[in-house]
Amino acid sequence: MTTTVDGSGPGTSAVEFRLLGPLEIVSRGRAIPVPPRKQRVLLAMLLLRADRVVPVRELGEKLWDQEAPADPRGAVQKYVMRLRRALACTGCVIRTEPEGYRLELRHGTLDVDRFGEAVERGTRAADAGDLEAASAQLAEALGLWRAVPPMSNVVSEALHRDETPRLVERYLQVVELRVDLDLRLGRHAQLCAELMGLTRDHPLRERFWVQRMRALYGAHRQGEALETYRIVTRMLAEDLGVDPGPELRAAHQQILTGVDQPAAPAAPGWAPAPAPRQLPMATNGVVGRTAEIAEVVDVLAAPPEAGAPRLVVLTGPAGTGKTTVAVQAAHRVAERFPDGQLFASLDGPGAPDVEAVLASFLRALGAPAGAVPAGRVDAAALFRSMTAGRRLLVVLDGAADAAVVRALLPGAPTCAVLATSRCEPADLLVSPGAHRVALGMLAPEEAHGVLRDIVGDRVRAEPDGVARLVEHTGGLPLALRRAAVALLTRPGLSIAAYLGELGADPASRTAP
């Protein structure tokens, strides 16, 4: 049963929640006191996952970092009750769900959402060739950031480790895109001071150095542009022991040869696109699978080999947790693919065909809608061209056969592909760089962990019932979680009685 606490009522005013800077709550220009300490961490997590269920386990990790209690549900419930009282005047709704809590917000209430919407408007304007409008929209989006990094008054090492880098990276991508647009609009002189500050604050971000060189050159300060190249070259060598990347070298060569428009796009209307970040939220919906996740991560994180992108295929029947394992592994290696992560769900009702997925991927990489080929062969060829030289991770969930995966393979060994499939695509696994990871039923201790994570002490209280329930579900994570949630919503029902309702024979050894 779902429990609702709604603070709305007569006289409730519109409220704004702000995360892009210190955590703030504002109502009609008046600041509302922000709950202290752990309530502040809880609020930040619920806001970051607004309108989605945040599992109790994940909340516990962020509230207590590495020292979470063995069973955090009761402690989290206590903090949720306090937070509800503190937010009663805001009109927001916190719902209790079987696996955790969900915060409902009105549209436009959260600055993170408004930031994303403004960026989307700016990207559409750039695709349409309206660079002035695109720059203005991105400037509006960036204006919502009051400080970097965000949430500085929220004390949680785990939250800042897992959430802050994603937000800051998105912010920096939008800054890069807005600067690119302003360079194309000829605003070189106005950008010089801003880019000097950006290279000072983010010295290892080569894109800002490239833009600084181009701005100085376009402002007729060629000597300073060349000196900038010498500065960044020396810094990279001394700090990292590496040479400048290809974009820095290309900008340097353009300045030396006197190219008039070093920042000109390759084709009209092809605006620079921020790196796509399409991975679904990583959940805690899988217990165990430690070895399998580690195996996937090891393959994806390995140095690239010449000739073909790395390819991992997760196989197994329905209910074995292939999608959850894939998403968790992808999040763990995401930082190794700074040019973006693409995701497509290829099975289930309404799943797109390969041509639609290619079109979506191409648009995410910056191709205007009118430039996307209609046919699979041409679209796949353009996809390979646009991914050449990039470091991208492509996750394909529910691939029906090898042909689907082949059509969506990127064009560079610096990329990697993680696919899940119920079938065994043997002809795909003979490809260079391919690696198979098979998922089957959970080991008994892992299966008990799934149940313990949801129903807690009842696992210890009913060991025989737990063993029979694991047998009845075949040790499949999805079936176990469904059974555990059913037991959680009926606390007076024993596991033995629940199995009786299902018609499970206690002596049966046959999985359903």
C-alpha positions as CSV (number, residue, x, y, z in Angstrom):
1,M,0.0,0.0,0.0
2,T,1.3,3.4,-0.9
3,T,1.4,6.1,1.8
4,T,1.2,9.7,0.8
5,V,2.2,12.8,2.8
6,D,1.2,15.9,1.0
7,G,2.0,19.3,2.5
8,S,-0.2,21.2,0.0
9,G,-3.1,23.1,1.3
10,P,-4.7,26.6,1.4
11,G,-2.2,29.3,0.9
12,T,0.6,27.1,-0.4
13,S,2.8,29.1,-2.7
14,A,5.0,28.1,-5.6
15,V,8.4,26.8,-4.4
16,E,11.7,26.6,-6.1
17,F,14.3,24.0,-5.2
18,R,17.9,24.8,-6.1
19,L,20.8,22.4,-6.3
20,L,23.1,24.2,-8.8
21,G,25.0,25.9,-6.0
22,P,24.3,25.5,-2.3
23,L,21.1,23.6,-1.7
24,E,18.3,26.2,-1.3
25,I,14.5,26.4,-1.1
26,V,13.0,29.6,-2.2
27,S,9.3,30.6,-2.2
28,R,8.4,33.9,-4.0
29,G,11.9,35.2,-3.4
30,R,12.0,34.3,0.3
31,A,14.4,31.7,1.5
32,I,12.9,28.8,3.4
33,P,15.2,27.2,6.0
34,V,16.9,24.0,4.6
35,P,16.8,21.0,7.0
36,P,20.2,20.4,8.5
37,R,22.7,17.5,8.1
38,K,21.2,14.1,7.1
39,Q,17.8,15.6,6.2
40,R,19.7,17.8,3.7
41,V,21.4,14.8,2.2
42,L,18.1,13.0,2.0
43,L,16.5,16.0,0.3
44,A,19.3,16.3,-2.2
45,M,19.0,12.7,-3.2
46,L,15.2,12.8,-3.6
47,L,15.6,16.0,-5.7
48,L,18.2,14.4,-7.9
49,R,15.8,11.5,-8.5
50,A,12.6,13.6,-8.6
51,D,9.6,11.6,-9.6
52,R,11.5,8.3,-9.4
53,V,11.8,5.8,-6.6
54,V,15.1,6.0,-4.7
55,P,15.8,2.7,-3.0
56,V,16.3,2.6,0.8
57,R,19.7,1.0,0.3
58,E,20.9,3.9,-2.0
59,L,19.6,6.5,0.5
60,G,21.5,4.7,3.3
61,E,24.7,4.8,1.3
62,K,24.5,8.5,0.8
63,L,23.4,9.2,4.4
64,W,26.1,7.3,6.2
65,D,28.8,7.0,3.5
66,Q,30.8,3.9,4.4
67,E,29.2,3.4,7.8
68,A,25.6,2.6,7.0
69,P,23.7,0.5,9.6
70,A,23.1,-3.2,8.7
71,D,19.3,-2.5,8.2
72,P,19.0,1.2,7.3
73,R,15.2,1.1,6.6
74,G,14.1,2.2,10.1
75,A,16.7,5.0,10.3
76,V,15.8,6.3,6.8
77,Q,12.1,6.2,7.7
78,K,12.8,8.4,10.7
79,Y,14.7,11.0,8.6
80,V,11.9,10.9,6.0
81,M,9.3,11.7,8.6
82,R,11.4,14.7,9.8
83,L,11.9,15.9,6.3
84,R,8.2,15.7,5.6
85,R,7.5,18.0,8.5
86,A,10.2,20.4,7.5
87,L,8.8,20.6,4.0
88,A,5.1,20.8,4.9
89,C,4.9,24.4,3.8
90,T,6.3,23.8,0.3
91,G,3.5,21.6,-1.0
92,C,5.8,18.9,-2.2
93,V,4.8,15.2,-1.9
94,I,7.0,12.4,-0.6
95,R,5.5,9.0,-1.4
96,T,6.5,5.8,0.4
97,E,6.9,2.9,-2.1
98,P,7.7,-0.8,-1.5
99,E,11.4,-0.3,-2.3
100,G,12.0,3.3,-1.2
101,Y,10.8,6.8,-1.5
102,R,9.7,9.1,-4.3
103,L,9.5,12.9,-4.3
104,E,6.9,14.4,-6.6
105,L,7.6,17.9,-7.9
106,R,5.6,20.3,-10.0
107,H,7.1,21.0,-13.5
108,G,9.7,23.8,-13.4
109,T,10.2,23.6,-9.6
110,L,13.8,22.2,-9.8
111,D,16.7,24.2,-11.3
112,V,18.4,21.1,-12.6
113,D,15.3,20.4,-14.7
114,R,15.1,24.0,-16.0
115,F,18.8,23.8,-16.8
116,G,18.3,20.7,-19.0
117,E,15.3,22.2,-20.7
118,A,17.2,25.4,-21.6
119,V,20.1,23.3,-22.9
120,E,17.7,21.3,-25.1
121,R,16.2,24.5,-26.5
122,G,19.6,25.8,-27.3
123,T,20.7,22.6,-29.0
124,R,17.5,22.6,-31.2
125,A,18.2,26.2,-32.1
126,A,21.8,25.3,-33.1
127,D,20.6,22.4,-35.2
128,A,18.2,24.8,-37.0
129,G,21.1,27.2,-37.7
130,D,20.0,30.0,-35.3
131,L,23.3,30.5,-33.5
132,E,22.2,33.7,-31.8
133,A,19.2,32.0,-30.2
134,A,21.2,28.9,-29.4
135,S,23.9,31.0,-27.6
136,A,21.3,32.9,-25.6
137,Q,19.5,29.8,-24.5
138,L,22.7,28.2,-23.3
139,A,23.7,31.4,-21.5
140,E,20.3,31.3,-19.8
141,A,20.9,27.6,-18.8
142,L,24.4,28.4,-17.4
143,G,23.0,31.4,-15.5
144,L,21.1,29.0,-13.3
145,W,24.4,27.8,-11.8
146,R,25.2,29.8,-8.7
147,A,28.4,28.0,-7.8
148,V,30.5,25.1,-9.1
149,P,30.6,22.5,-7.7
150,P,27.0,22.2,-6.7
151,M,25.4,21.3,-3.3
152,S,28.4,22.6,-1.3
153,N,26.3,22.7,1.9
154,V,25.3,19.0,1.6
155,V,27.7,16.9,3.7
156,S,28.0,13.4,2.1
157,E,31.2,12.0,0.6
158,A,29.2,9.4,-1.2
159,L,26.8,11.9,-2.8
160,H,29.6,14.1,-4.0
161,R,31.6,11.1,-5.3
162,D,28.6,9.7,-7.2
163,E,26.5,12.7,-8.2
164,T,28.5,15.9,-8.3
165,P,30.9,14.9,-11.1
166,R,28.0,14.1,-13.4
167,L,26.5,17.5,-12.9
168,V,29.8,19.4,-13.2
169,E,30.7,17.5,-16.4
170,R,27.3,18.5,-17.9
171,Y,27.9,22.1,-16.9
172,L,31.4,22.1,-18.5
173,Q,30.0,20.5,-21.7
174,V,27.5,23.3,-22.0
175,V,30.1,26.0,-21.4
176,E,32.2,24.4,-24.2
177,L,29.2,24.4,-26.6
178,R,28.2,28.0,-25.8
179,V,31.8,29.2,-26.3
180,D,31.9,27.3,-29.7
181,L,28.8,29.0,-30.8
182,D,30.1,32.4,-29.7
183,L,33.3,31.8,-31.6
184,R,31.2,31.0,-34.7
185,L,29.4,34.3,-34.1
186,G,32.7,36.2,-34.2
187,R,32.8,37.1,-30.5
188,H,36.5,36.4,-30.2
189,A,37.5,39.5,-28.3
190,Q,34.7,39.1,-25.7
191,L,35.7,35.5,-25.0
192,C,39.4,36.0,-24.3
193,A,39.1,36.9,-20.6
194,E,36.5,34.2,-19.9
195,L,38.6,31.5,-21.5
196,M,41.7,32.5,-19.5
197,G,39.7,32.0,-16.4
198,L,38.4,28.6,-17.7
199,T,41.9,27.3,-18.5
200,R,43.0,28.4,-15.0
201,D,40.2,26.7,-13.3
202,H,40.2,23.5,-15.5
203,P,43.8,23.2,-16.7
204,L,43.5,19.6,-17.9
205,R,40.4,20.2,-20.1
206,E,42.1,20.6,-23.5
207,R,39.0,21.9,-25.2
208,F,39.2,25.2,-23.2
209,W,42.8,25.6,-24.3
210,V,41.8,25.1,-27.9
211,Q,39.0,27.7,-27.6
212,R,41.4,30.1,-25.8
213,M,43.8,29.9,-28.7
214,R,41.1,30.4,-31.3
215,A,39.6,33.4,-29.4
216,L,43.1,35.1,-29.1
217,Y,43.8,34.4,-32.8
218,G,40.4,35.7,-33.9
219,A,41.0,38.8,-31.8
220,H,44.2,39.5,-33.8
221,R,46.4,38.3,-30.8
222,Q,48.4,35.7,-32.7
223,G,51.5,35.8,-30.5
224,E,49.4,35.2,-27.4
225,A,47.6,32.4,-29.1
226,L,51.0,30.7,-29.9
227,E,52.2,31.3,-26.4
228,T,49.1,29.6,-25.1
229,Y,50.0,26.5,-27.0
230,R,53.5,26.6,-25.5
231,I,52.0,26.9,-22.0
232,V,49.6,24.0,-22.3
233,T,52.2,21.8,-24.0
234,R,54.6,22.4,-21.1
235,M,51.9,21.8,-18.5
236,L,50.8,18.5,-20.1
237,A,54.3,17.3,-20.3
238,E,55.3,18.2,-16.8
239,D,52.0,17.1,-15.0
240,L,51.0,14.1,-17.1
241,G,53.9,13.2,-19.3
242,V,51.8,13.4,-22.5
243,D,51.7,15.5,-25.7
244,P,48.9,17.8,-26.7
245,G,45.9,16.0,-28.2
246,P,44.9,16.2,-31.9
247,E,42.5,19.1,-31.6
248,L,45.2,21.2,-29.8
249,R,47.8,20.4,-32.5
250,A,45.3,21.1,-35.3
251,A,44.5,24.6,-33.8
252,H,48.2,25.3,-33.5
253,Q,48.8,24.4,-37.1
254,Q,45.9,26.5,-38.3
255,I,47.3,29.5,-36.5
256,L,50.8,28.9,-37.9
257,T,49.4,28.6,-41.4
258,G,47.2,31.7,-41.1
259,V,43.8,30.0,-41.5
260,D,41.1,32.7,-41.3
261,Q,38.4,30.7,-39.6
262,P,40.0,28.0,-37.3
263,A,36.6,27.4,-35.6
264,A,34.5,27.0,-38.7
265,P,32.2,23.9,-38.6
266,A,32.6,21.1,-41.1
267,A,29.2,21.7,-42.6
268,P,26.4,24.3,-42.2
269,G,24.0,23.6,-39.4
270,W,26.3,21.0,-37.7
271,A,26.5,22.6,-34.3
272,P,28.9,21.1,-31.7
273,A,26.9,18.7,-29.5
274,P,27.5,18.0,-25.9
275,A,28.7,14.5,-25.2
276,P,25.6,12.2,-24.8
277,R,25.0,10.8,-21.4
278,Q,22.2,8.3,-22.1
279,L,22.8,5.6,-19.5
280,P,19.7,4.8,-17.3
281,M,20.1,5.4,-13.6
282,A,22.1,2.6,-11.9
283,T,19.9,0.9,-9.3
284,N,20.6,-1.4,-6.5
285,G,18.2,-4.0,-7.8
286,V,20.8,-6.8,-8.1
287,V,22.6,-8.5,-5.2
288,G,25.6,-10.6,-5.9
289,R,26.8,-10.7,-9.5
290,T,30.0,-9.2,-8.2
291,A,32.2,-11.5,-10.3
292,E,30.2,-10.9,-13.4
293,I,30.1,-7.1,-13.1
294,A,33.9,-7.1,-12.4
295,E,34.5,-9.2,-15.5
296,V,32.5,-6.8,-17.7
297,V,34.3,-3.8,-16.2
298,D,37.7,-5.4,-16.7
299,V,37.0,-6.0,-20.4
300,L,35.6,-2.5,-21.0
301,A,38.3,-0.7,-19.1
302,A,41.2,-2.6,-20.8
303,P,43.4,-0.6,-23.2
304,P,41.9,-0.5,-26.8
305,E,43.3,-2.9,-29.3
306,A,43.8,-2.0,-33.0
307,G,41.2,-3.0,-35.5
308,A,37.8,-3.3,-33.6
309,P,36.0,-1.8,-30.6
310,R,35.8,-3.9,-27.5
311,L,32.6,-5.9,-27.4
312,V,31.0,-7.6,-24.3
313,V,27.9,-9.7,-24.8
314,L,25.8,-10.5,-21.6
315,T,23.7,-13.6,-22.2
316,G,21.1,-15.5,-20.2
317,P,17.4,-16.2,-19.9
318,A,14.8,-13.6,-18.9
319,G,14.9,-12.6,-15.3
320,T,18.6,-13.1,-14.7
321,G,19.3,-9.4,-14.3
322,K,21.2,-8.8,-17.6
323,T,20.0,-5.2,-17.9
324,T,20.8,-4.3,-14.3
325,V,24.3,-5.8,-14.6
326,A,25.0,-4.0,-17.8
327,V,23.9,-0.6,-16.5
328,Q,25.9,-1.0,-13.3
329,A,29.0,-2.0,-15.2
330,A,28.5,0.8,-17.7
331,H,28.3,3.4,-14.9
332,R,31.5,2.1,-13.4
333,V,33.5,2.6,-16.6
334,A,31.6,5.7,-17.9
335,E,34.5,8.1,-17.0
336,R,36.8,6.2,-19.3
337,F,34.6,7.2,-22.2
338,P,34.6,11.0,-22.0
339,D,33.0,11.5,-25.5
340,G,29.8,10.0,-24.2
341,Q,27.6,6.9,-23.6
342,L,24.8,5.9,-25.9
343,F,22.0,3.5,-24.8
344,A,19.2,1.7,-26.7
345,S,16.6,-0.7,-25.5
346,L,16.0,-3.1,-28.3
347,D,13.3,-5.4,-27.0
348,G,9.8,-5.2,-25.5
349,P,6.6,-3.4,-26.7
350,G,7.3,-0.3,-28.8
351,A,11.1,-1.0,-29.1
352,P,12.6,0.9,-32.0
353,D,14.1,-0.8,-35.1
354,V,17.8,-0.5,-36.0
355,E,17.2,2.4,-38.3
356,A,15.5,4.4,-35.6
357,V,18.3,3.7,-33.1
358,L,20.9,4.8,-35.6
359,A,19.0,8.0,-36.3
360,S,18.8,8.7,-32.5
361,F,22.5,8.0,-32.0
362,L,23.5,10.3,-34.9
363,R,21.4,13.1,-33.6
364,A,22.9,12.7,-30.2
365,L,26.3,13.0,-31.7
366,G,25.5,16.3,-33.4
367,A,24.0,15.4,-36.8
368,P,21.0,17.6,-37.8
369,A,17.8,15.7,-38.3
370,G,17.9,16.5,-42.1
371,A,21.3,15.0,-42.5
372,V,20.5,11.5,-41.1
373,P,20.2,8.9,-43.9
374,A,17.0,6.9,-44.1
375,G,18.6,3.5,-45.0
376,R,20.4,1.3,-42.6
377,V,23.5,0.9,-44.6
378,D,24.1,4.7,-45.1
379,A,23.1,5.5,-41.5
380,A,25.5,2.8,-40.2
381,A,28.3,4.2,-42.4
382,L,27.7,7.7,-41.1
383,F,27.6,6.4,-37.5
384,R,31.0,4.8,-38.0
385,S,32.4,8.0,-39.5
386,M,31.1,10.1,-36.6
387,T,32.4,7.8,-33.9
388,A,35.9,7.4,-35.5
389,G,38.5,8.9,-33.2
390,R,36.0,9.2,-30.3
391,R,36.0,7.4,-27.0
392,L,32.3,6.3,-26.7
393,L,30.5,3.5,-24.8
394,V,27.5,2.0,-26.6
395,V,25.1,-0.1,-24.5
396,L,22.6,-2.2,-26.5
397,D,20.0,-3.9,-24.3
398,G,18.0,-6.8,-25.6
399,A,19.7,-7.4,-29.0
400,A,17.8,-10.0,-30.9
401,D,20.7,-11.2,-33.0
402,A,24.2,-10.5,-34.2
403,A,23.0,-8.5,-37.2
404,V,21.5,-5.9,-34.9
405,V,24.7,-5.5,-32.9
406,R,26.9,-5.3,-36.1
407,A,24.8,-2.5,-37.5
408,L,25.3,-0.4,-34.3
409,L,29.1,-1.0,-33.9
410,P,31.0,2.3,-33.8
411,G,34.0,2.9,-36.1
412,A,37.0,3.0,-33.8
413,P,38.9,0.7,-31.4
414,T,38.7,3.5,-28.8
415,C,35.0,2.8,-28.4
416,A,33.4,-0.1,-26.6
417,V,30.1,-1.9,-26.9
418,L,28.1,-3.7,-24.2
419,A,25.2,-5.8,-25.5
420,T,22.6,-8.0,-23.7
421,S,20.8,-10.8,-25.4
422,R,18.7,-13.9,-24.6
423,C,20.2,-15.7,-27.5
424,E,23.8,-17.0,-28.0
425,P,25.1,-14.9,-30.9
426,A,28.0,-17.3,-31.7
427,D,28.8,-15.7,-35.0
428,L,29.2,-12.4,-33.2
429,L,31.5,-13.8,-30.5
430,V,34.1,-14.8,-33.0
431,S,34.7,-11.2,-33.9
432,P,38.0,-9.6,-32.7
433,G,37.7,-8.1,-29.3
434,A,34.4,-10.0,-28.4
435,H,33.9,-11.4,-24.9
436,R,30.9,-13.3,-23.5
437,V,29.6,-13.2,-20.0
438,A,26.8,-15.7,-19.2
439,L,24.3,-15.1,-16.4
440,G,22.4,-18.0,-14.8
441,M,20.6,-18.5,-11.5
442,L,21.9,-16.9,-8.4
443,A,24.1,-18.8,-5.9
444,P,22.1,-19.5,-2.6
445,E,23.9,-16.8,-0.6
446,E,23.2,-14.2,-3.4
447,A,19.6,-15.2,-3.5
448,H,19.3,-14.8,0.2
449,G,20.9,-11.4,-0.1
450,V,18.1,-10.3,-2.6
451,L,15.5,-11.3,0.0
452,R,17.4,-9.9,2.9
453,D,17.7,-6.5,1.2
454,I,13.9,-6.2,1.0
455,V,12.3,-8.1,3.9
456,G,15.2,-7.9,6.4
457,D,15.0,-10.2,9.5
458,R,12.4,-12.4,8.0
459,V,15.1,-14.2,6.1
460,R,16.7,-15.3,9.4
461,A,13.4,-16.1,11.0
462,E,12.2,-18.4,8.3
463,P,15.2,-20.2,6.8
464,D,13.2,-23.2,5.5
465,G,10.7,-21.0,3.8
466,V,13.5,-19.0,2.3
467,A,15.1,-22.1,0.9
468,R,11.8,-23.3,-0.6
469,L,11.2,-19.8,-2.1
470,V,14.6,-19.8,-3.8
471,E,13.8,-23.2,-5.2
472,H,10.4,-22.1,-6.4
473,T,11.7,-19.0,-8.2
474,G,14.6,-20.9,-9.8
475,G,17.1,-18.5,-8.2
476,L,16.2,-15.8,-10.7
477,P,16.7,-12.2,-9.4
478,L,13.6,-10.8,-10.9
479,A,11.3,-13.5,-9.6
480,L,12.9,-13.3,-6.2
481,R,12.5,-9.5,-6.0
482,R,8.8,-9.8,-7.0
483,A,8.2,-12.4,-4.3
484,A,10.1,-10.2,-1.7
485,V,8.0,-7.1,-2.6
486,A,4.8,-9.2,-2.2
487,L,5.9,-10.3,1.2
488,L,6.9,-6.8,2.2
489,T,3.5,-5.4,1.5
490,R,1.9,-8.2,3.6
491,P,3.9,-8.2,6.8
492,G,1.6,-10.7,8.6
493,L,2.0,-13.4,5.9
494,S,4.6,-16.0,6.5
495,I,6.8,-17.2,3.6
496,A,5.3,-20.7,4.0
497,A,1.8,-19.3,3.7
498,Y,2.8,-17.3,0.7
499,L,4.2,-20.4,-1.0
500,G,0.9,-22.2,-0.2
501,E,-1.0,-19.4,-2.0
502,L,1.2,-19.9,-5.0
503,G,0.5,-23.6,-4.9
504,A,4.1,-24.5,-4.4
505,D,4.7,-28.0,-3.2
506,P,7.2,-28.0,-0.2
507,A,8.8,-31.1,-1.5
508,S,9.1,-29.8,-5.1
509,R,12.5,-29.3,-6.6
510,T,11.1,-28.0,-9.9
511,A,11.4,-24.3,-10.7
512,P,8.4,-22.6,-12.2
